[in-house]
Amino acid sequence: MKKEIRVKIWNKYGKKCAYCGKKLAYKDLQVDHIIPQSDIESSDSIENLNPSCRRCNLYKSSRPLEEFRKLLTTLHKRIYRIFILKVAIDFHIISAPQQWDGVFWFEKEREKNGN
């Protein structure tokens, strides 16, 4: 992918990951296909590409956006099954996992900006 396209994607949401909102250095930018490449012909259009941090891009993988959302909205239940997490909560080292509101950072930004 040409650098000028990568820069446009990087700037798309203020140099932040579209999913979690974490600030991204250009060197850390990963380009995510919102709709997986295999599902549409024009998968490389700017509208189908989001800036992503490595963690979000790896966790989303080739999943469609709604499947990624579902994974995140049930994450608090799945991680609570981990024994060491329960120990850490009992000793007040960390607080209990909370359910995610189901809204990606880029969706909050669009709502805030009236788009």
C-alpha positions in Angstrom: 0.0 0.0 0.0 1.3 3.4 -0.9 2.5 5.7 1.9 0.0 8.5 0.9 -2.9 6.0 1.4 -1.5 4.8 4.7 -1.2 8.4 5.9 -4.8 9.2 4.9 -5.9 6.1 6.9 -3.7 7.1 9.8 -5.3 10.6 9.8 -8.9 9.2 9.4 -9.5 9.3 13.1 -6.9 11.7 14.4 -4.0 9.3 14.4 -5.9 7.0 16.8 -7.0 3.4 16.6 -10.5 3.3 15.3 -11.6 0.6 17.7 -10.1 1.4 21.1 -9.1 5.1 20.6 -5.4 4.6 21.5 -3.0 7.1 20.1 -1.0 5.6 17.2 2.5 6.5 16.1 2.8 6.0 12.3 5.3 3.2 12.8 2.7 1.3 14.9 -0.2 1.8 12.4 -1.9 -1.3 11.2 -4.5 -1.0 8.4 -7.7 -3.0 9.1 -10.3 -4.0 6.6 -13.6 -3.2 8.2 -15.4 -5.7 5.9 -12.9 -8.6 5.4 -11.1 -8.6 2.0 -12.7 -11.9 1.0 -16.2 -10.5 1.4 -16.2 -7.6 -1.1 -14.5 -6.6 -4.3 -13.5 -3.1 -3.4 -12.0 -4.1 0.0 -9.1 -1.6 -0.4 -11.2 1.5 -0.7 -10.5 4.2 2.0 -14.1 3.7 3.3 -13.3 0.1 4.1 -10.0 0.7 5.8 -9.5 1.8 9.4 -6.4 2.7 11.4 -5.8 0.1 14.0 -3.4 -0.7 16.8 -1.7 -4.0 16.7 -3.8 -5.5 19.6 -7.1 -4.6 18.1 -6.1 -5.7 14.6 -4.9 -9.1 15.9 -8.0 -9.6 18.0 -10.4 -8.6 15.2 -8.5 -10.7 12.7 -10.6 -11.3 9.6 -13.9 -11.1 11.6 -16.6 -8.8 10.4 -17.2 -5.7 12.6 -20.3 -7.1 14.3 -18.6 -10.4 15.2 -15.7 -8.4 16.7 -18.2 -6.3 18.7 -19.8 -9.4 20.0 -16.5 -10.8 21.1 -15.7 -7.6 23.0 -19.1 -7.4 24.7 -18.7 -10.9 26.1 -15.0 -10.5 27.0 -15.7 -9.6 30.7 -17.5 -12.9 31.2 -14.8 -14.9 29.6 -11.8 -13.4 31.4 -13.6 -13.7 34.7 -13.2 -17.5 34.4 -9.5 -17.1 34.8 -8.5 -18.2 38.4 -5.7 -15.7 38.8 -7.9 -12.9 37.9 -10.3 -13.9 40.7 -7.4 -13.9 43.1 -6.3 -10.5 42.0 -9.9 -9.2 42.5 -10.2 -10.8 46.0 -7.0 -9.0 47.1 -8.1 -5.7 45.5 -5.1 -5.7 43.2 -7.5 -5.0 40.3 -11.2 -4.4 40.0 -13.7 -6.8 38.6 -14.0 -6.7 34.8 -16.8 -4.5 33.5 -19.0 -5.1 30.5 -18.0 -2.9 27.5 -20.7 -0.6 26.1 -20.5 -2.1 22.6 -19.6 1.2 20.9 -16.3 1.4 19.1 -14.2 4.6 19.5 -14.7 5.7 15.9 -18.5 5.3 16.3 -18.4 7.6 19.4 -16.4 10.1 17.4 -18.8 10.1 14.5 -21.7 10.6 17.0 -19.9 13.4 18.7 -19.1 15.1 15.4 -22.6 14.6 14.0 -21.6 12.3 11.2 
